[in-house]
Amino acid sequence: MTNATELVADGKSVYLQRCVGCHGVDGSGIVGPDIRPDEVLEKYASAEAMEALVRDGLGEMPEFASKLSDDEIAAVVAYVRGGLG
């Protein structure tokens, strides 16, 4: 089982590979919306809701179910919800 520190580290790796181009290193948004914790936690109260968004996509957000495993999706959500760092 992965501990929380490893989960966030794995999430950072996924974020830097797959998300940074749209959301920026700090999550403030480039083409994608601001996903810094204050913004994203207001819109998505649960990790499960965020995981569904990443998995299924919505609007301009592409789906990642075909590109990331469930574990990678959970890790990147933990990284974002944990403050992007």
PDB file of N, CA, C and O in Angstrom:
ATOM      1  N   MET A   1       0.838  -1.192   0.000  1.00  0.00           N
ATOM      2  CA  MET A   1       0.000   0.000   0.000  1.00  0.00           C
ATOM      3  C   MET A   1       0.879   1.251   0.000  1.00  0.00           C
ATOM      4  O   MET A   1       1.888   1.318   0.702  1.00  0.00           O
ATOM      5  N   THR A   2       0.491   2.199  -0.770  1.00  0.00           N
ATOM      6  CA  THR A   2       1.224   3.456  -0.888  1.00  0.00           C
ATOM      7  C   THR A   2       0.840   4.386   0.251  1.00  0.00           C
ATOM      8  O   THR A   2      -0.342   4.573   0.538  1.00  0.00           O
ATOM      9  N   ASN A   3       1.844   4.969   0.902  1.00  0.00           N
ATOM     10  CA  ASN A   3       1.511   5.924   1.957  1.00  0.00           C
ATOM     11  C   ASN A   3       1.223   7.288   1.332  1.00  0.00           C
ATOM     12  O   ASN A   3       1.443   7.488   0.138  1.00  0.00           O
ATOM     13  N   ALA A   4       0.739   8.209   2.129  1.00  0.00           N
ATOM     14  CA  ALA A   4       0.312   9.520   1.630  1.00  0.00           C
ATOM     15  C   ALA A   4       1.454  10.282   0.976  1.00  0.00           C
ATOM     16  O   ALA A   4       1.243  10.953  -0.034  1.00  0.00           O
ATOM     17  N   THR A   5       2.654  10.195   1.528  1.00  0.00           N
ATOM     18  CA  THR A   5       3.811  10.889   0.962  1.00  0.00           C
ATOM     19  C   THR A   5       4.146  10.351  -0.421  1.00  0.00           C
ATOM     20  O   THR A   5       4.428  11.120  -1.341  1.00  0.00           O
ATOM     21  N   GLU A   6       4.116   9.022  -0.568  1.00  0.00           N
ATOM     22  CA  GLU A   6       4.390   8.419  -1.870  1.00  0.00           C
ATOM     23  C   GLU A   6       3.287   8.759  -2.865  1.00  0.00           C
ATOM     24  O   GLU A   6       3.565   8.995  -4.041  1.00  0.00           O
ATOM     25  N   LEU A   7       2.047   8.786  -2.407  1.00  0.00           N
ATOM     26  CA  LEU A   7       0.919   9.111  -3.275  1.00  0.00           C
ATOM     27  C   LEU A   7       1.081  10.517  -3.851  1.00  0.00           C
ATOM     28  O   LEU A   7       0.900  10.726  -5.050  1.00  0.00           O
ATOM     29  N   VAL A   8       1.420  11.473  -2.998  1.00  0.00           N
ATOM     30  CA  VAL A   8       1.606  12.857  -3.440  1.00  0.00           C
ATOM     31  C   VAL A   8       2.815  12.955  -4.374  1.00  0.00           C
ATOM     32  O   VAL A   8       2.759  13.678  -5.369  1.00  0.00           O
ATOM     33  N   ALA A   9       3.894  12.251  -4.080  1.00  0.00           N
ATOM     34  CA  ALA A   9       5.073  12.262  -4.959  1.00  0.00           C
ATOM     35  C   ALA A   9       4.723  11.685  -6.323  1.00  0.00           C
ATOM     36  O   ALA A   9       5.134  12.226  -7.350  1.00  0.00           O
ATOM     37  N   ASP A  10       3.969  10.592  -6.340  1.00  0.00           N
ATOM     38  CA  ASP A  10       3.524  10.016  -7.609  1.00  0.00           C
ATOM     39  C   ASP A  10       2.622  11.006  -8.342  1.00  0.00           C
ATOM     40  O   ASP A  10       2.714  11.152  -9.561  1.00  0.00           O
ATOM     41  N   GLY A  11       1.755  11.682  -7.597  1.00  0.00           N
ATOM     42  CA  GLY A  11       0.855  12.661  -8.186  1.00  0.00           C
ATOM     43  C   GLY A  11       1.602  13.839  -8.794  1.00  0.00           C
ATOM     44  O   GLY A  11       1.209  14.356  -9.840  1.00  0.00           O
ATOM     45  N   LYS A  12       2.665  14.258  -8.147  1.00  0.00           N
ATOM     46  CA  LYS A  12       3.476  15.363  -8.685  1.00  0.00           C
ATOM     47  C   LYS A  12       4.073  14.956 -10.025  1.00  0.00           C
ATOM     48  O   LYS A  12       4.079  15.743 -10.971  1.00  0.00           O
ATOM     49  N   SER A  13       4.568  13.746 -10.105  1.00  0.00           N
ATOM     50  CA  SER A  13       5.142  13.253 -11.350  1.00  0.00           C
ATOM     51  C   SER A  13       4.099  13.243 -12.466  1.00  0.00           C
ATOM     52  O   SER A  13       4.377  13.693 -13.578  1.00  0.00           O
ATOM     53  N   VAL A  14       2.911  12.737 -12.177  1.00  0.00           N
ATOM     54  CA  VAL A  14       1.826  12.715 -13.163  1.00  0.00           C
ATOM     55  C   VAL A  14       1.458  14.151 -13.547  1.00  0.00           C
ATOM     56  O   VAL A  14       1.301  14.455 -14.730  1.00  0.00           O
ATOM     57  N   TYR A  15       1.322  15.023 -12.563  1.00  0.00           N
ATOM     58  CA  TYR A  15       0.956  16.422 -12.815  1.00  0.00           C
ATOM     59  C   TYR A  15       1.960  17.085 -13.757  1.00  0.00           C
ATOM     60  O   TYR A  15       1.572  17.751 -14.717  1.00  0.00           O
ATOM     61  N   LEU A  16       3.237  16.902 -13.479  1.00  0.00           N
ATOM     62  CA  LEU A  16       4.268  17.543 -14.295  1.00  0.00           C
ATOM     63  C   LEU A  16       4.312  16.975 -15.713  1.00  0.00           C
ATOM     64  O   LEU A  16       4.722  17.669 -16.643  1.00  0.00           O
ATOM     65  N   GLN A  17       3.900  15.736 -15.885  1.00  0.00           N
ATOM     66  CA  GLN A  17       3.883  15.130 -17.210  1.00  0.00           C
ATOM     67  C   GLN A  17       2.608  15.449 -17.988  1.00  0.00           C
ATOM     68  O   GLN A  17       2.662  15.652 -19.201  1.00  0.00           O
ATOM     69  N   ARG A  18       1.466  15.496 -17.306  1.00  0.00           N
ATOM     70  CA  ARG A  18       0.181  15.547 -17.997  1.00  0.00           C
ATOM     71  C   ARG A  18      -0.633  16.822 -17.804  1.00  0.00           C
ATOM     72  O   ARG A  18      -1.492  17.122 -18.633  1.00  0.00           O
ATOM     73  N   CYS A  19      -0.391  17.574 -16.746  1.00  0.00           N
ATOM     74  CA  CYS A  19      -1.303  18.661 -16.382  1.00  0.00           C
ATOM     75  C   CYS A  19      -0.693  20.054 -16.478  1.00  0.00           C
ATOM     76  O   CYS A  19      -1.401  21.035 -16.707  1.00  0.00           O
ATOM     77  N   VAL A  20       0.601  20.133 -16.305  1.00  0.00           N
ATOM     78  CA  VAL A  20       1.270  21.430 -16.192  1.00  0.00           C
ATOM     79  C   VAL A  20       1.092  22.293 -17.437  1.00  0.00           C
ATOM     80  O   VAL A  20       1.060  23.519 -17.329  1.00  0.00           O
ATOM     81  N   GLY A  21       0.976  21.691 -18.602  1.00  0.00           N
ATOM     82  CA  GLY A  21       0.834  22.454 -19.832  1.00  0.00           C
ATOM     83  C   GLY A  21      -0.428  23.292 -19.882  1.00  0.00           C
ATOM     84  O   GLY A  21      -0.442  24.361 -20.493  1.00  0.00           O
ATOM     85  N   CYS A  22      -1.488  22.816 -19.245  1.00  0.00           N
ATOM     86  CA  CYS A  22      -2.754  23.561 -19.224  1.00  0.00           C
ATOM     87  C   CYS A  22      -2.965  24.333 -17.923  1.00  0.00           C
ATOM     88  O   CYS A  22      -3.531  25.426 -17.932  1.00  0.00           O
ATOM     89  N   HIS A  23      -2.514  23.769 -16.811  1.00  0.00           N
ATOM     90  CA  HIS A  23      -2.813  24.364 -15.509  1.00  0.00           C
ATOM     91  C   HIS A  23      -1.643  25.106 -14.874  1.00  0.00           C
ATOM     92  O   HIS A  23      -1.822  25.769 -13.853  1.00  0.00           O
ATOM     93  N   GLY A  24      -0.443  25.009 -15.459  1.00  0.00           N
ATOM     94  CA  GLY A  24       0.721  25.698 -14.919  1.00  0.00           C
ATOM     95  C   GLY A  24       1.336  24.987 -13.732  1.00  0.00           C
ATOM     96  O   GLY A  24       0.684  24.178 -13.071  1.00  0.00           O
ATOM     97  N   VAL A  25       2.573  25.288 -13.470  1.00  0.00           N
ATOM     98  CA  VAL A  25       3.304  24.646 -12.371  1.00  0.00           C
ATOM     99  C   VAL A  25       2.607  24.891 -11.038  1.00  0.00           C
ATOM    100  O   VAL A  25       2.516  23.986 -10.209  1.00  0.00           O
ATOM    101  N   ASP A  26       2.116  26.105 -10.831  1.00  0.00           N
ATOM    102  CA  ASP A  26       1.494  26.440  -9.549  1.00  0.00           C
ATOM    103  C   ASP A  26      -0.021  26.236  -9.540  1.00  0.00           C
ATOM    104  O   ASP A  26      -0.680  26.511  -8.537  1.00  0.00           O
ATOM    105  N   GLY A  27      -0.575  25.754 -10.660  1.00  0.00           N
ATOM    106  CA  GLY A  27      -2.011  25.505 -10.729  1.00  0.00           C
ATOM    107  C   GLY A  27      -2.853  26.719 -11.052  1.00  0.00           C
ATOM    108  O   GLY A  27      -4.081  26.632 -11.059  1.00  0.00           O
ATOM    109  N   SER A  28      -2.215  27.864 -11.323  1.00  0.00           N
ATOM    110  CA  SER A  28      -2.978  29.094 -11.553  1.00  0.00           C
ATOM    111  C   SER A  28      -3.664  29.138 -12.912  1.00  0.00           C
ATOM    112  O   SER A  28      -4.496  30.010 -13.162  1.00  0.00           O
ATOM    113  N   GLY A  29      -3.321  28.204 -13.785  1.00  0.00           N
ATOM    114  CA  GLY A  29      -3.978  28.121 -15.082  1.00  0.00           C
ATOM    115  C   GLY A  29      -3.209  28.812 -16.186  1.00  0.00           C
ATOM    116  O   GLY A  29      -2.648  29.892 -16.002  1.00  0.00           O
ATOM    117  N   ILE A  30      -3.196  28.166 -17.329  1.00  0.00           N
ATOM    118  CA  ILE A  30      -2.629  28.733 -18.550  1.00  0.00           C
ATOM    119  C   ILE A  30      -3.768  28.730 -19.560  1.00  0.00           C
ATOM    120  O   ILE A  30      -4.367  29.769 -19.837  1.00  0.00           O
ATOM    121  N   VAL A  31      -4.059  27.566 -20.101  1.00  0.00           N
ATOM    122  CA  VAL A  31      -5.230  27.381 -20.958  1.00  0.00           C
ATOM    123  C   VAL A  31      -6.364  26.813 -20.105  1.00  0.00           C
ATOM    124  O   VAL A  31      -7.537  27.124 -20.311  1.00  0.00           O
ATOM    125  N   GLY A  32      -5.984  25.980 -19.150  1.00  0.00           N
ATOM    126  CA  GLY A  32      -6.957  25.393 -18.232  1.00  0.00           C
ATOM    127  C   GLY A  32      -7.244  26.339 -17.076  1.00  0.00           C
ATOM    128  O   GLY A  32      -6.534  27.325 -16.884  1.00  0.00           O
ATOM    129  N   PRO A  33      -8.281  26.039 -16.310  1.00  0.00           N
ATOM    130  CA  PRO A  33      -8.648  26.915 -15.195  1.00  0.00           C
ATOM    131  C   PRO A  33      -7.691  26.817 -14.007  1.00  0.00           C
ATOM    132  O   PRO A  33      -6.871  25.904 -13.916  1.00  0.00           O
ATOM    133  N   ASP A  34      -7.819  27.760 -13.129  1.00  0.00           N
ATOM    134  CA  ASP A  34      -7.093  27.806 -11.861  1.00  0.00           C
ATOM    135  C   ASP A  34      -7.505  26.588 -11.036  1.00  0.00           C
ATOM    136  O   ASP A  34      -8.687  26.398 -10.749  1.00  0.00           O
ATOM    137  N   ILE A  35      -6.536  25.773 -10.659  1.00  0.00           N
ATOM    138  CA  ILE A  35      -6.841  24.596  -9.834  1.00  0.00           C
ATOM    139  C   ILE A  35      -6.057  24.620  -8.521  1.00  0.00           C
ATOM    140  O   ILE A  35      -5.826  23.583  -7.900  1.00  0.00           O
ATOM    141  N   ARG A  36      -5.654  25.822  -8.115  1.00  0.00           N
ATOM    142  CA  ARG A  36      -5.021  25.909  -6.801  1.00  0.00           C
ATOM    143  C   ARG A  36      -6.042  25.487  -5.758  1.00  0.00           C
ATOM    144  O   ARG A  36      -7.243  25.632  -5.984  1.00  0.00           O
ATOM    145  N   PRO A  37      -5.593  24.969  -4.622  1.00  0.00           N
ATOM    146  CA  PRO A  37      -6.505  24.389  -3.637  1.00  0.00           C
ATOM    147  C   PRO A  37      -7.710  25.241  -3.251  1.00  0.00           C
ATOM    148  O   PRO A  37      -8.820  24.717  -3.162  1.00  0.00           O
ATOM    149  N   ASP A  38      -7.525  26.526  -3.023  1.00  0.00           N
ATOM    150  CA  ASP A  38      -8.672  27.348  -2.627  1.00  0.00           C
ATOM    151  C   ASP A  38      -9.750  27.333  -3.701  1.00  0.00           C
ATOM    152  O   ASP A  38     -10.939  27.300  -3.385  1.00  0.00           O
ATOM    153  N   GLU A  39      -9.345  27.357  -4.966  1.00  0.00           N
ATOM    154  CA  GLU A  39     -10.291  27.373  -6.072  1.00  0.00           C
ATOM    155  C   GLU A  39     -10.935  26.012  -6.275  1.00  0.00           C
ATOM    156  O   GLU A  39     -12.158  25.895  -6.359  1.00  0.00           O
ATOM    157  N   VAL A  40     -10.105  24.994  -6.351  1.00  0.00           N
ATOM    158  CA  VAL A  40     -10.611  23.673  -6.718  1.00  0.00           C
ATOM    159  C   VAL A  40     -11.400  23.011  -5.585  1.00  0.00           C
ATOM    160  O   VAL A  40     -12.367  22.298  -5.854  1.00  0.00           O
ATOM    161  N   LEU A  41     -11.019  23.223  -4.357  1.00  0.00           N
ATOM    162  CA  LEU A  41     -11.741  22.612  -3.242  1.00  0.00           C
ATOM    163  C   LEU A  41     -13.126  23.215  -3.073  1.00  0.00           C
ATOM    164  O   LEU A  41     -14.036  22.566  -2.558  1.00  0.00           O
ATOM    165  N   GLU A  42     -13.282  24.466  -3.510  1.00  0.00           N
ATOM    166  CA  GLU A  42     -14.595  25.098  -3.470  1.00  0.00           C
ATOM    167  C   GLU A  42     -15.537  24.440  -4.479  1.00  0.00           C
ATOM    168  O   GLU A  42     -16.728  24.283  -4.209  1.00  0.00           O
ATOM    169  N   LYS A  43     -15.011  24.062  -5.625  1.00  0.00           N
ATOM    170  CA  LYS A  43     -15.824  23.453  -6.685  1.00  0.00           C
ATOM    171  C   LYS A  43     -16.000  21.952  -6.506  1.00  0.00           C
ATOM    172  O   LYS A  43     -17.049  21.403  -6.842  1.00  0.00           O
ATOM    173  N   TYR A  44     -14.991  21.295  -5.983  1.00  0.00           N
ATOM    174  CA  TYR A  44     -14.999  19.836  -5.842  1.00  0.00           C
ATOM    175  C   TYR A  44     -14.678  19.480  -4.399  1.00  0.00           C
ATOM    176  O   TYR A  44     -13.513  19.351  -4.021  1.00  0.00           O
ATOM    177  N   ALA A  45     -15.713  19.326  -3.609  1.00  0.00           N
ATOM    178  CA  ALA A  45     -15.544  19.093  -2.178  1.00  0.00           C
ATOM    179  C   ALA A  45     -14.906  17.742  -1.875  1.00  0.00           C
ATOM    180  O   ALA A  45     -14.252  17.583  -0.844  1.00  0.00           O
ATOM    181  N   SER A  46     -15.090  16.769  -2.764  1.00  0.00           N
ATOM    182  CA  SER A  46     -14.543  15.445  -2.479  1.00  0.00           C
ATOM    183  C   SER A  46     -13.498  15.041  -3.515  1.00  0.00           C
ATOM    184  O   SER A  46     -13.537  15.475  -4.666  1.00  0.00           O
ATOM    185  N   ALA A  47     -12.577  14.211  -3.080  1.00  0.00           N
ATOM    186  CA  ALA A  47     -11.570  13.663  -3.991  1.00  0.00           C
ATOM    187  C   ALA A  47     -12.251  12.844  -5.075  1.00  0.00           C
ATOM    188  O   ALA A  47     -11.815  12.851  -6.226  1.00  0.00           O
ATOM    189  N   GLU A  48     -13.310  12.144  -4.718  1.00  0.00           N
ATOM    190  CA  GLU A  48     -14.019  11.306  -5.687  1.00  0.00           C
ATOM    191  C   GLU A  48     -14.583  12.144  -6.838  1.00  0.00           C
ATOM    192  O   GLU A  48     -14.536  11.718  -7.992  1.00  0.00           O
ATOM    193  N   ALA A  49     -15.110  13.320  -6.536  1.00  0.00           N
ATOM    194  CA  ALA A  49     -15.646  14.197  -7.584  1.00  0.00           C
ATOM    195  C   ALA A  49     -14.530  14.670  -8.507  1.00  0.00           C
ATOM    196  O   ALA A  49     -14.715  14.743  -9.722  1.00  0.00           O
ATOM    197  N   MET A  50     -13.390  14.986  -7.943  1.00  0.00           N
ATOM    198  CA  MET A  50     -12.255  15.415  -8.764  1.00  0.00           C
ATOM    199  C   MET A  50     -11.728  14.264  -9.610  1.00  0.00           C
ATOM    200  O   MET A  50     -11.381  14.450 -10.777  1.00  0.00           O
ATOM    201  N   GLU A  51     -11.669  13.073  -9.018  1.00  0.00           N
ATOM    202  CA  GLU A  51     -11.208  11.908  -9.766  1.00  0.00           C
ATOM    203  C   GLU A  51     -12.123  11.643 -10.955  1.00  0.00           C
ATOM    204  O   GLU A  51     -11.648  11.307 -12.040  1.00  0.00           O
ATOM    205  N   ALA A  52     -13.430  11.792 -10.759  1.00  0.00           N
ATOM    206  CA  ALA A  52     -14.380  11.600 -11.859  1.00  0.00           C
ATOM    207  C   ALA A  52     -14.133  12.626 -12.961  1.00  0.00           C
ATOM    208  O   ALA A  52     -14.198  12.290 -14.144  1.00  0.00           O
ATOM    209  N   LEU A  53     -13.853  13.862 -12.589  1.00  0.00           N
ATOM    210  CA  LEU A  53     -13.569  14.902 -13.572  1.00  0.00           C
ATOM    211  C   LEU A  53     -12.331  14.548 -14.387  1.00  0.00           C
ATOM    212  O   LEU A  53     -12.340  14.655 -15.613  1.00  0.00           O
ATOM    213  N   VAL A  54     -11.279  14.133 -13.717  1.00  0.00           N
ATOM    214  CA  VAL A  54     -10.047  13.773 -14.415  1.00  0.00           C
ATOM    215  C   VAL A  54     -10.288  12.545 -15.296  1.00  0.00           C
ATOM    216  O   VAL A  54      -9.845  12.502 -16.444  1.00  0.00           O
ATOM    217  N   ARG A  55     -10.971  11.577 -14.769  1.00  0.00           N
ATOM    218  CA  ARG A  55     -11.233  10.338 -15.500  1.00  0.00           C
ATOM    219  C   ARG A  55     -12.095  10.578 -16.738  1.00  0.00           C
ATOM    220  O   ARG A  55     -11.769  10.115 -17.831  1.00  0.00           O
ATOM    221  N   ASP A  56     -13.202  11.309 -16.556  1.00  0.00           N
ATOM    222  CA  ASP A  56     -14.215  11.429 -17.601  1.00  0.00           C
ATOM    223  C   ASP A  56     -14.119  12.711 -18.433  1.00  0.00           C
ATOM    224  O   ASP A  56     -14.658  12.772 -19.538  1.00  0.00           O
ATOM    225  N   GLY A  57     -13.439  13.729 -17.913  1.00  0.00           N
ATOM    226  CA  GLY A  57     -13.371  15.006 -18.597  1.00  0.00           C
ATOM    227  C   GLY A  57     -14.679  15.773 -18.472  1.00  0.00           C
ATOM    228  O   GLY A  57     -15.695  15.227 -18.042  1.00  0.00           O
ATOM    229  N   LEU A  58     -14.641  17.035 -18.850  1.00  0.00           N
ATOM    230  CA  LEU A  58     -15.831  17.884 -18.818  1.00  0.00           C
ATOM    231  C   LEU A  58     -15.506  19.170 -19.554  1.00  0.00           C
ATOM    232  O   LEU A  58     -14.527  19.840 -19.227  1.00  0.00           O
ATOM    233  N   GLY A  59     -16.311  19.520 -20.537  1.00  0.00           N
ATOM    234  CA  GLY A  59     -16.045  20.733 -21.305  1.00  0.00           C
ATOM    235  C   GLY A  59     -14.679  20.666 -21.957  1.00  0.00           C
ATOM    236  O   GLY A  59     -14.396  19.742 -22.720  1.00  0.00           O
ATOM    237  N   GLU A  60     -13.831  21.637 -21.663  1.00  0.00           N
ATOM    238  CA  GLU A  60     -12.494  21.690 -22.253  1.00  0.00           C
ATOM    239  C   GLU A  60     -11.512  20.712 -21.601  1.00  0.00           C
ATOM    240  O   GLU A  60     -10.444  20.438 -22.149  1.00  0.00           O
ATOM    241  N   MET A  61     -11.880  20.190 -20.434  1.00  0.00           N
ATOM    242  CA  MET A  61     -11.025  19.214 -19.741  1.00  0.00           C
ATOM    243  C   MET A  61     -11.143  17.871 -20.451  1.00  0.00           C
ATOM    244  O   MET A  61     -12.223  17.282 -20.487  1.00  0.00           O
ATOM    245  N   PRO A  62     -10.034  17.381 -21.019  1.00  0.00           N
ATOM    246  CA  PRO A  62     -10.094  16.083 -21.691  1.00  0.00           C
ATOM    247  C   PRO A  62     -10.221  14.945 -20.686  1.00  0.00           C
ATOM    248  O   PRO A  62      -9.895  15.100 -19.509  1.00  0.00           O
ATOM    249  N   GLU A  63     -10.692  13.818 -21.157  1.00  0.00           N
ATOM    250  CA  GLU A  63     -10.746  12.640 -20.294  1.00  0.00           C
ATOM    251  C   GLU A  63      -9.355  12.019 -20.216  1.00  0.00           C
ATOM    252  O   GLU A  63      -8.595  12.049 -21.185  1.00  0.00           O
ATOM    253  N   PHE A  64      -9.036  11.466 -19.073  1.00  0.00           N
ATOM    254  CA  PHE A  64      -7.745  10.817 -18.892  1.00  0.00           C
ATOM    255  C   PHE A  64      -7.878   9.342 -18.561  1.00  0.00           C
ATOM    256  O   PHE A  64      -6.877   8.693 -18.256  1.00  0.00           O
ATOM    257  N   ALA A  65      -9.094   8.790 -18.613  1.00  0.00           N
ATOM    258  CA  ALA A  65      -9.300   7.376 -18.315  1.00  0.00           C
ATOM    259  C   ALA A  65      -8.511   6.487 -19.267  1.00  0.00           C
ATOM    260  O   ALA A  65      -8.068   5.403 -18.887  1.00  0.00           O
ATOM    261  N   SER A  66      -8.338   6.941 -20.493  1.00  0.00           N
ATOM    262  CA  SER A  66      -7.606   6.144 -21.477  1.00  0.00           C
ATOM    263  C   SER A  66      -6.100   6.388 -21.423  1.00  0.00           C
ATOM    264  O   SER A  66      -5.336   5.714 -22.114  1.00  0.00           O
ATOM    265  N   LYS A  67      -5.674   7.343 -20.607  1.00  0.00           N
ATOM    266  CA  LYS A  67      -4.261   7.712 -20.560  1.00  0.00           C
ATOM    267  C   LYS A  67      -3.600   7.434 -19.208  1.00  0.00           C
ATOM    268  O   LYS A  67      -2.387   7.235 -19.130  1.00  0.00           O
ATOM    269  N   LEU A  68      -4.412   7.422 -18.140  1.00  0.00           N
ATOM    270  CA  LEU A  68      -3.894   7.238 -16.780  1.00  0.00           C
ATOM    271  C   LEU A  68      -4.627   6.097 -16.096  1.00  0.00           C
ATOM    272  O   LEU A  68      -5.808   5.861 -16.349  1.00  0.00           O
ATOM    273  N   SER A  69      -3.921   5.398 -15.234  1.00  0.00           N
ATOM    274  CA  SER A  69      -4.554   4.349 -14.423  1.00  0.00           C
ATOM    275  C   SER A  69      -5.362   4.999 -13.301  1.00  0.00           C
ATOM    276  O   SER A  69      -5.194   6.185 -13.018  1.00  0.00           O
ATOM    277  N   ASP A  70      -6.228   4.232 -12.670  1.00  0.00           N
ATOM    278  CA  ASP A  70      -6.978   4.744 -11.518  1.00  0.00           C
ATOM    279  C   ASP A  70      -6.036   5.209 -10.415  1.00  0.00           C
ATOM    280  O   ASP A  70      -6.307   6.208  -9.750  1.00  0.00           O
ATOM    281  N   ASP A  71      -4.931   4.491 -10.216  1.00  0.00           N
ATOM    282  CA  ASP A  71      -3.956   4.882  -9.195  1.00  0.00           C
ATOM    283  C   ASP A  71      -3.290   6.212  -9.544  1.00  0.00           C
ATOM    284  O   ASP A  71      -3.064   7.042  -8.664  1.00  0.00           O
ATOM    285  N   GLU A  72      -2.978   6.415 -10.813  1.00  0.00           N
ATOM    286  CA  GLU A  72      -2.373   7.685 -11.232  1.00  0.00           C
ATOM    287  C   GLU A  72      -3.363   8.836 -11.072  1.00  0.00           C
ATOM    288  O   GLU A  72      -2.983   9.934 -10.664  1.00  0.00           O
ATOM    289  N   ILE A  73      -4.623   8.585 -11.391  1.00  0.00           N
ATOM    290  CA  ILE A  73      -5.646   9.620 -11.222  1.00  0.00           C
ATOM    291  C   ILE A  73      -5.795   9.973  -9.744  1.00  0.00           C
ATOM    292  O   ILE A  73      -5.851  11.152  -9.396  1.00  0.00           O
ATOM    293  N   ALA A  74      -5.858   8.982  -8.884  1.00  0.00           N
ATOM    294  CA  ALA A  74      -5.967   9.230  -7.444  1.00  0.00           C
ATOM    295  C   ALA A  74      -4.744   9.997  -6.943  1.00  0.00           C
ATOM    296  O   ALA A  74      -4.869  10.883  -6.097  1.00  0.00           O
ATOM    297  N   ALA A  75      -3.570   9.659  -7.460  1.00  0.00           N
ATOM    298  CA  ALA A  75      -2.344  10.334  -7.025  1.00  0.00           C
ATOM    299  C   ALA A  75      -2.322  11.794  -7.448  1.00  0.00           C
ATOM    300  O   ALA A  75      -1.979  12.661  -6.643  1.00  0.00           O
ATOM    301  N   VAL A  76      -2.682  12.085  -8.694  1.00  0.00           N
ATOM    302  CA  VAL A  76      -2.650  13.484  -9.149  1.00  0.00           C
ATOM    303  C   VAL A  76      -3.702  14.307  -8.425  1.00  0.00           C
ATOM    304  O   VAL A  76      -3.473  15.483  -8.142  1.00  0.00           O
ATOM    305  N   VAL A  77      -4.835  13.722  -8.123  1.00  0.00           N
ATOM    306  CA  VAL A  77      -5.851  14.433  -7.345  1.00  0.00           C
ATOM    307  C   VAL A  77      -5.338  14.709  -5.931  1.00  0.00           C
ATOM    308  O   VAL A  77      -5.553  15.798  -5.400  1.00  0.00           O
ATOM    309  N   ALA A  78      -4.673  13.748  -5.326  1.00  0.00           N
ATOM    310  CA  ALA A  78      -4.108  13.960  -3.987  1.00  0.00           C
ATOM    311  C   ALA A  78      -3.068  15.075  -4.017  1.00  0.00           C
ATOM    312  O   ALA A  78      -3.000  15.885  -3.092  1.00  0.00           O
ATOM    313  N   TYR A  79      -2.265  15.122  -5.064  1.00  0.00           N
ATOM    314  CA  TYR A  79      -1.254  16.171  -5.200  1.00  0.00           C
ATOM    315  C   TYR A  79      -1.919  17.558  -5.321  1.00  0.00           C
ATOM    316  O   TYR A  79      -1.512  18.506  -4.649  1.00  0.00           O
ATOM    317  N   VAL A  80      -2.921  17.661  -6.166  1.00  0.00           N
ATOM    318  CA  VAL A  80      -3.598  18.947  -6.359  1.00  0.00           C
ATOM    319  C   VAL A  80      -4.322  19.366  -5.078  1.00  0.00           C
ATOM    320  O   VAL A  80      -4.209  20.510  -4.640  1.00  0.00           O
ATOM    321  N   ARG A  81      -5.059  18.437  -4.487  1.00  0.00           N
ATOM    322  CA  ARG A  81      -5.816  18.754  -3.264  1.00  0.00           C
ATOM    323  C   ARG A  81      -4.898  19.062  -2.094  1.00  0.00           C
ATOM    324  O   ARG A  81      -5.288  19.761  -1.158  1.00  0.00           O
ATOM    325  N   GLY A  82      -3.684  18.542  -2.145  1.00  0.00           N
ATOM    326  CA  GLY A  82      -2.715  18.768  -1.077  1.00  0.00           C
ATOM    327  C   GLY A  82      -1.940  20.076  -1.222  1.00  0.00           C
ATOM    328  O   GLY A  82      -1.057  20.362  -0.413  1.00  0.00           O
ATOM    329  N   GLY A  83      -2.252  20.854  -2.221  1.00  0.00           N
ATOM    330  CA  GLY A  83      -1.612  22.162  -2.354  1.00  0.00           C
ATOM    331  C   GLY A  83      -0.568  22.257  -3.449  1.00  0.00           C
ATOM    332  O   GLY A  83       0.177  23.236  -3.505  1.00  0.00           O
ATOM    333  N   LEU A  84      -0.497  21.266  -4.315  1.00  0.00           N
ATOM    334  CA  LEU A  84       0.461  21.273  -5.430  1.00  0.00           C
ATOM    335  C   LEU A  84       1.894  21.365  -4.933  1.00  0.00           C
ATOM    336  O   LEU A  84       2.716  22.080  -5.506  1.00  0.00           O
ATOM    337  N   GLY A  85       2.179  20.660  -3.897  1.00  0.00           N
ATOM    338  CA  GLY A  85       3.543  20.680  -3.433  1.00  0.00           C
ATOM    339  C   GLY A  85       3.669  19.955  -2.187  1.00  0.00           C
ATOM    340  O   GLY A  85       4.765  19.862  -1.634  1.00  0.00           O
TER     341      GLY A  85
END
